[in-house]
Amino acid sequence: MVLNKLLKSIGIETERQTEIKDIIFDSRVKSMENCIFVCMKGAAFDAHDYAEEAVKKGAVAIIAQRELNVSVPCFVVENTRKALALLSACFFENPSEKLTTIGLTGTKGKTTSAFMLKSIFEAAGKKVGVIGTIGVLIGDELIKTNNTTPENYYVQKYMDMMVKKGCDVCIMEVSSIGLKDFRVYGFTYDIGIFTNFSEDHIGGVEHKDMAEYLYCKSLLFKMCKKGIINIDDENYEGIIKDHSCEIMTYGFNEKAELIGKNSELFSENGFIGSSLDICGKECFKTLIGMPGKFNAYNALGAAAAALECGLSVESIQEGLKNVNVKGRVERVPVNGNYTLLIDYAHNAVSMRNVLTTLREYNPKRLVTMFGAGGNRPKVRRYEMGEESGKLSDISIITEDNSRFEDVMDIIEDIKVGINKTDGKYIVIPNRREAIKYCIENAEDGDIIVLAGKGHEDYQEIKGVKYPFDERDVIKEVLQALNK
């Protein structure tokens, strides 16, 4: 793309028609030949100091927040983060305009809601891309990322990839930090969804207080055409303050436009989830393929967005019933009348939450297999052991990412916590053998949780990451049993 067309996107007129190969904002990039370099300024780093170095690497134009003495044209803007977003959207030819874009914000539930929507749209025959906590998912291809919401250049790049690979829909988790740092600036979402709000991300380089945290969440509803809001959350009025979009509400409140009723736990033949009545423009009953009544809110928000996009009730029902979020109480198919789940729970709070939820299903036995990470606070091991001892019928203590510690030392620490309870446990240090034991000894009506690894596909031992995906291990064990 030529320079004058790119600069026009940020309100700068020039006759220069230099061909631009890419937009660079990381000063560590080795070659910037025929690129624009955007000087980003952070709390501890200022790329303005590296502008001349960027020129030496081949940059043909600089975008900065102040005048710089460089040997190529330097264009000054008020905010280089905003400029990068607009330049990136232009460079990738505005991919958001070729997709249905849905952004989700809230303290909890973003990932689950995103995958509920993915499942619903796929049930309707659409190809879906997701940007969020697990990375970037385009069809079945996963690209790992460092942040829930990547830098705005990459948001545009990933949407462009989705367009080129035939996606119809982009579903994006939009973090408060992403909104604060203009990572999703430069385009308008078709739909924005608010899940809920509670204390999180306060202090340090994140948010100075709860008021700023709430304000940053609210920014999404100045950047979308339609806002879908959980009216049951006590902070919803703060979320929609000064909004510029149409608003639709959901919740169990009779004032909501899409109302949830009769949320009940449901389990049958290894399936565990919940059932929910949904009533608004359409009234229907649906199963939700994830345990816990709290997922009713996520399902309601997803259903509201799907209905707004014109999807059928049948697609919503099929999508919600079959939803599976990798590593989040992920249900793995087995050849028996028991339930096998993979979950990322790797501390006491997450362990307590998932096990308490599963206890509500009154399993014959709740079996929890877990370990603890090496080179991490020992108190975490004690607490996890104690929680599993209290809530599980039997615990299988094994390895996790032991890193530079001895597995048996970590297991001894876990036993300190579990021995404070009356909980039964077995020690099987090898995680593969522990999974095999769980499957081979499963009984009808059991719920078995493989905790700690979740979406991870490796084991970290002595500084080396070895391939290890629990789904593959389960498949191998089940195949061996079937022979």
Buried (B, 14 or more C-beta within 10 A) or exposed (E): BEBBEBBBBBEBEBEEEBEBBBBBBBBEBEEBEBBBBBBBBEEEEEBBEBBBBBBEBBBBBBBBBEEBEBEBBBBBBEEBBBBBBBBBBBBBEBBBEBBBBBBBBBBBBBBBBBBBBBBBBBBBEBBBBBBBBBBBBBEEEBBEBEBBBBBBBBBBBBBBBBBEEEBBBBBBBBBBBBBBBBBBBBBBBBBBBBBBBEEEBEEEEBBEEBEBBBBBBBBBBBBBBBBBBBBBBEBBEBBBEEBEBEBBBBBBEEEBBBBBEEBEBBBEEBEBBBBBBBBBEEEBEBBBBBBBBBBBBBBBBBBBBBBBBEBBBEBBBBBBBBBBBBBBBBBBEBEBBBBBBBBBBBBBEBBBBBBEBBBBBEBBBBBBBBBBBBEBEBEBBBBBBBBBBBBBBBBBBBBBBBBEBEBEEBBEBBBEBBBEBEBEBBBBBEBBBBBBBBBEBBEEBBBBBBBBBBBBBEBBBEEEEEEBBBBEBBEEBBEEEEE
